[in-house]
Amino acid sequence: LCEHFLLLDEGVPMATSRMIEFDTDTVKFQRIAVLKSKRSLGYGKAMLLFMEKAAKSHGYKYVVLDAQTNSRVFYEKSGYEAESENIFYDANIPHVRMRKTL
């Protein structure tokens, strides 16, 4: 499974993401991005909720994602928890692995 998502507002792209199978009962959300000028307007939350609904519709029970550390609080507010406090770098940006039960 690999699905790509694009959130439009009046035909203008505001956010994008992808979802891939991680294992038999888990999907991984990746590359969640909101247009910089549109952040803090609810587009990220809308994208996350839509992706969670899509994951459930495919029968997945869990979501994992690698959050940039500066976005960690955003995901925590949506029910995600860090799997550990280990920080790793992707493209020289610090990340933490997070998980949520759907």
Buried (B, 14 or more C-beta within 10 A) or exposed (E): EEBEBEBEEEEEEBBBBBBEBBEEEBBBBBEBBBBEEBBEBEBBBBBBEBBBEBBEEEEBEBBBBBBBEEBBEBBBEBBBEBEEEEEEEEEEEEBBBBBBEB
